[in-house]
């Protein structure tokens, strides 16, 4: 078999507006794109370095430099790269390459249900209660909103958005910003306002507190879960997991994580970082039976790739195979 020709590059995609969570703000989506060629066939994958775990564009590109020769000669990337952004990009590129070679879709090869239209959450960036409520009112056509929370004042933020959008389904993501004394009162507010879940309310170091409180609504692990190996330690703490390919190490790792979470009786959210449709397409294959889909990255961009995933009134259509898969 001929050696693979592997190329990796950094791309910066401007956002429509500044995006803020509890750990900071950004105006550009910085992504890493891998292209793998084998004669006439080409596969692509996209990933986002996750600063929460010490990943940067520079060290992800450096990881590829160390791993390229092994992969190009036919070795598995899972033998030389840990779960993370670098493995995600190369894993998804290899899935795409094989689909192009064989003419068999990734969905069929992975024995997944045929992709269907799904409702994605639309993320409201962390801001004041009035600002978040005003933003919620600008998207009356979107049925599922995700609030980025930040600690002090989150009860007011949740109340303001619910008042602005009494019709909407609401979920929240605290990104580890709540303290122990906030946890129970804020969960009561979320339950009162009919929120469907709260993601990662506490820092990972404090998550054992979740074992001793009443879960008035499902609590979803995000920063605390990466791969299938993490699931046993989360049982009894969380009710659901947010599966992101950038954490799991690509579609291969995400499939394993989803199976493990379902076996443990957990609900599923399919999420992604802020990125283009190329990063979202593999994750979308996992969303058909998920309780929540949070793949709105393309909606946050000023522009997207050719053959971008269609999102109309919050409903995502299956990806065009010219894009990926």
C-alpha positions as MATLAB code, in Angstrom:
seq = 'XXXXXXXXXXXXXXXXXXXXXXXXXXXXXXXXXXXXXXXXXXXXXXXXXXXXXXXXXXXXXXXXXXXXXXXXXXXXXXXXXXXXXXXXXXXXXXXXXXXXXXXXXXXXXXXXXXXXXXXXXXXXXXXXXXXXXXXXXXXXXXXXXXXXXXXXXXXXXXXXXXXXXXXXXXXXXXXXXXXXXXXXXXXXXXXXXXXXXXXXXXXXXXXXXXXXXXXXXXXXXXXXXXXXXXXXXXXXXXXXXXXXXXXXXXXXXXXXXXXXXXXXXXXXXXXXXXXXXXXXXXXXXXXXXXXXXXXXXXXXXXXXXXXXXXXXXXXXXXXXXXXXX';
ca = [
       0.000    0.000    0.000;
       1.387    3.400   -0.948;
       2.359    5.793    1.843;
      -0.193    8.412    2.797;
       0.509   12.063    2.119;
      -0.471   13.996    5.254;
      -0.787   17.783    5.514;
      -1.787   19.796    8.574;
      -2.515   23.497    8.863;
      -3.941   26.113   11.205;
      -7.006   28.059   10.054;
      -8.730   31.035   11.726;
     -12.452   31.550   11.143;
     -13.944   34.880   12.316;
     -17.038   34.731   14.523;
     -20.210   36.758   14.000;
     -19.686   38.312   17.427;
     -17.521   37.840   20.515;
     -18.198   34.507   22.241;
     -17.816   34.424   26.036;
     -17.845   31.617   28.596;
     -16.733   31.578   32.241;
     -13.075   31.063   31.229;
     -12.788   33.886   28.694;
     -13.805   35.354   25.334;
     -12.817   34.951   21.702;
     -13.677   36.459   18.330;
     -12.050   33.821   16.096;
     -12.380   30.036   15.884;
      -8.834   28.671   15.625;
      -8.891   25.181   14.156;
      -6.434   22.571   12.927;
      -7.234   20.869    9.616;
      -5.664   17.593    8.482;
      -5.727   16.479    4.856;
      -4.704   12.908    3.949;
      -4.180   11.940    0.332;
      -3.733    8.544   -1.241;
      -3.506    9.033   -4.974;
      -6.868   10.349   -6.207;
      -8.589   10.157   -2.814;
      -8.535   12.778   -0.081;
      -9.859   12.741    3.474;
     -10.170   15.692    5.816;
     -10.615   16.236    9.530;
     -10.888   19.330   11.701;
     -10.263   19.814   15.409;
     -10.046   22.586   17.991;
      -7.264   22.620   20.598;
      -8.865   22.709   24.041;
      -7.134   25.297   26.270;
      -8.767   23.807   29.396;
      -6.408   20.836   28.973;
      -3.319   22.784   27.967;
      -3.767   22.348   24.221;
      -2.687   25.106   21.849;
      -2.444   25.390   18.083;
       1.328   25.132   18.432;
       1.506   21.986   20.531;
      -1.181   20.238   18.460;
       0.774   20.971   15.266;
       3.914   19.716   17.029;
       2.144   16.474   17.942;
       1.426   15.884   14.259;
       5.085   16.407   13.405;
       6.029   13.590   15.761;
       3.257   11.237   14.604;
       3.075   11.801   10.841;
       5.697    9.255    9.766;
       4.067    6.479   11.792;
       0.616    7.248   10.386;
       1.797    7.798    6.805;
       3.361    4.347    6.742;
       0.109    2.695    7.783;
       0.325    2.805   11.587;
      -2.687    3.644   13.706;
      -2.817    7.185   15.107;
      -4.256    5.703   18.304;
      -0.873    4.051   18.899;
       1.030    7.350   19.005;
      -1.425   10.108   19.943;
      -3.445   10.479   23.164;
      -7.136   11.438   23.043;
      -7.382   15.109   22.149;
      -7.538   17.521   19.242;
      -4.645   16.053   17.243;
      -6.075   12.540   17.379;
      -9.545   13.845   16.534;
      -8.379   15.569   13.345;
      -6.370   12.609   12.059;
      -8.985   10.022   13.071;
     -11.774   11.879   11.262;
      -9.565   12.422    8.204;
      -8.883    8.684    8.030;
     -12.605    7.849    8.292;
     -13.275   10.316    5.474;
     -10.434    8.956    3.341;
     -11.705    5.390    3.618;
     -15.225    6.527    2.692;
     -13.843    8.200   -0.430;
     -11.748    5.134   -1.324;
     -14.508    2.594   -0.824;
     -17.580    4.559   -1.824;
     -19.175    3.392    1.436;
     -20.260    6.170    3.789;
     -18.800    6.524    7.260;
     -22.301    6.039    8.639;
     -22.588    2.636    6.946;
     -19.066    1.546    7.872;
     -19.629    2.479   11.523;
     -22.998    0.660   11.504;
     -24.795    3.792   12.682;
     -28.446    4.655   12.002;
     -28.998    6.686    8.850;
     -28.493   10.379    9.664;
     -31.630   12.406   10.241;
     -32.560   16.037   10.847;
     -31.924   16.989   14.477;
     -32.561   20.087   16.568;
     -29.371   21.761   17.741;
     -29.030   24.078   20.696;
     -28.083   27.683   20.000;
     -25.623   29.086   22.517;
     -26.177   32.366   24.319;
     -22.787   33.793   25.238;
     -22.184   34.691   28.901;
     -23.310   38.273   29.569;
     -25.575   40.223   31.901;
     -29.120   38.916   32.454;
     -30.607   41.712   30.350;
     -28.130   41.152   27.512;
     -28.756   37.404   27.446;
     -32.510   37.934   27.500;
     -32.244   40.424   24.646;
     -30.182   37.962   22.622;
     -32.728   35.196   23.264;
     -35.482   37.438   21.894;
     -33.557   37.969   18.639;
     -33.825   34.263   17.733;
     -37.523   33.450   18.220;
     -37.290   30.792   15.506;
     -34.748   28.700   17.460;
     -36.447   26.179   19.761;
     -33.499   25.084   21.958;
     -31.237   27.598   23.710;
     -28.092   26.914   25.713;
     -27.065   29.473   28.309;
     -23.398   29.930   29.103;
     -23.252   30.659   32.831;
     -20.493   32.042   35.010;
     -21.272   31.815   38.726;
     -22.540   34.863   40.601;
     -25.769   36.094   39.024;
     -26.601   32.871   37.200;
     -29.991   32.653   38.889;
     -30.862   36.055   37.411;
     -29.531   35.013   34.010;
     -31.707   31.906   33.956;
     -34.791   33.837   35.061;
     -34.243   36.587   32.500;
     -33.882   34.184   29.571;
     -36.879   32.122   30.622;
     -38.983   35.283   30.860;
     -37.767   36.357   27.422;
     -38.427   32.938   25.847;
     -41.198   31.120   27.745;
     -41.662   28.898   24.683;
     -38.078   27.642   24.369;
     -36.406   24.498   25.575;
     -33.491   25.589   27.781;
     -30.232   23.967   28.843;
     -27.325   25.538   30.717;
     -23.565   25.160   30.887;
     -21.684   26.523   33.895;
     -18.222   25.447   32.671;
     -17.164   24.605   36.267;
     -18.072   28.115   37.513;
     -20.370   27.258   40.430;
     -19.174   26.939   43.996;
     -20.518   24.497   46.570;
     -22.830   27.106   48.097;
     -24.296   28.000   44.690;
     -24.997   24.424   43.650;
     -28.300   23.577   45.352;
     -29.926   27.035   45.106;
     -29.079   27.354   41.414;
     -30.288   23.829   40.666;
     -33.589   24.723   42.331;
     -33.887   27.763   40.059;
     -33.067   25.680   36.990;
     -35.688   23.088   37.925;
     -38.294   25.756   38.691;
     -37.709   27.295   35.246;
     -37.926   23.923   33.468;
     -34.315   23.691   32.335;
     -33.616   20.258   30.904;
     -30.030   19.885   32.133;
     -27.084   21.780   33.596;
     -23.613   20.935   32.339;
     -20.581   20.699   34.606;
     -21.767   22.972   37.420;
     -18.738   22.359   39.657;
     -15.005   22.206   39.014;
     -13.911   18.654   38.400;
     -12.010   18.659   41.709;
     -15.268   19.291   43.613;
     -17.586   16.973   41.713;
     -17.920   14.444   44.545;
     -20.413   16.888   46.056;
     -22.831   15.827   43.323;
     -23.196   12.436   45.002;
     -24.784   13.913   48.117;
     -27.408   16.227   46.610;
     -30.762   15.698   44.954;
     -30.543   15.903   41.188;
     -33.625   18.013   40.532;
     -32.738   17.970   36.822;
     -30.138   15.873   34.984;
     -26.553   17.008   35.542;
     -24.265   16.517   32.557;
     -20.519   15.904   32.691;
     -18.436   17.855   30.202;
     -14.963   18.775   31.444;
     -15.014   15.612   33.589;
     -15.455   13.185   30.695;
     -13.100   12.467   27.826;
     -13.186    8.789   26.899;
     -15.001    5.561   27.736;
     -12.499    4.916   30.514;
     -13.940    7.838   32.494;
     -17.486    6.488   32.716;
     -17.159    4.194   35.788;
     -15.960    7.079   37.973;
     -18.869    9.311   36.892;
     -21.689    6.909   37.767;
     -23.565    8.319   40.754;
     -22.240   11.821   40.126;
     -23.693   12.674   36.731;
     -26.820   11.692   34.847;
     -25.497   12.431   31.356;
     -22.286   13.061   29.430;
     -21.378   15.577   26.751;
     -19.507   13.691   24.035;
     -17.062   15.870   22.103;
     -14.759   14.412   19.486;
     -11.992   16.821   20.483;
     -11.900   15.217   23.926;
     -12.576   11.621   22.920;
      -9.931   11.587   20.183;
     -12.131   11.471   17.096;
     -15.129    9.512   15.917;
     -13.538    6.217   16.972;
     -13.217    7.302   20.597;
     -16.601    8.993   20.591;
     -18.314    5.799   19.452;
     -16.697    3.894   22.329;
     -17.672    6.612   24.809;
     -21.271    6.627   23.655;
     -21.567    2.862   24.031;
     -20.074    2.993   27.529;
     -22.353    5.840   28.624;
     -25.485    4.086   27.368;
     -24.424    0.869   29.091;
     -24.165    2.857   32.337;
     -27.688    4.227   31.868;
     -26.595    7.781   31.122;
     -28.208   10.332   28.845;
     -26.223   11.730   25.917;
     -25.407   15.198   24.670;
     -23.444   15.479   21.436;
     -21.342   18.630   21.507;
     -18.439   20.338   19.823;
     -16.186   23.327   20.141;
     -16.783   26.457   18.061;
     -15.664   25.270   14.633;
     -16.769   24.866   11.020;
     -19.113   22.318    9.502;
     -16.125   20.047    8.812;
     -15.652   19.494   12.555;
     -19.385   19.130   13.176;
     -20.121   16.568   10.440;
     -18.615   13.516   12.217;
     -20.312   14.416   15.507;
     -23.659   14.780   13.749;
     -23.598   11.061   12.947;
     -23.936   10.365   16.691;
     -26.860   12.711   17.276;
     -29.856   10.784   15.937;
     -30.729    9.237   19.309;
     -29.087   11.733   21.668;
     -31.179   13.558   24.244;
     -29.509   16.848   23.305;
     -27.510   18.031   20.313;
     -25.241   21.045   20.726;
     -23.504   21.482   17.385;
     -24.202   25.138   16.662;
     -20.583   26.123   15.968;
     -21.304   26.924   12.302;
     -24.100   29.305   13.351;
     -21.581   31.328   15.369;
     -19.228   31.864   12.411;
     -19.181   34.853   10.097;
     -18.841   32.356    7.215;
     -18.550   28.592    6.812;
     -16.995   26.112    4.371;
     -18.349   25.117    0.959;
     -21.027   22.407    1.237;
     -21.692   23.551    4.814;
     -24.244   21.766    6.958;
     -27.679   23.307    6.469;
     -29.225   24.668    9.677;
     -32.707   26.145    9.357;
     -34.707   27.304   12.376;
     -32.366   25.313   14.581;
     -32.791   22.077   12.618;
     -29.593   20.531   11.260;
     -29.702   18.411    8.133;
     -27.287   15.511    7.509;
     -23.931   16.598    6.130;
     -23.259   16.640    2.399;
     -20.754   13.866    1.652;
     -18.770   16.365   -0.405;
     -17.970   18.006    2.918;
     -17.138   14.836    4.871;
     -18.016   11.187    5.218;
];
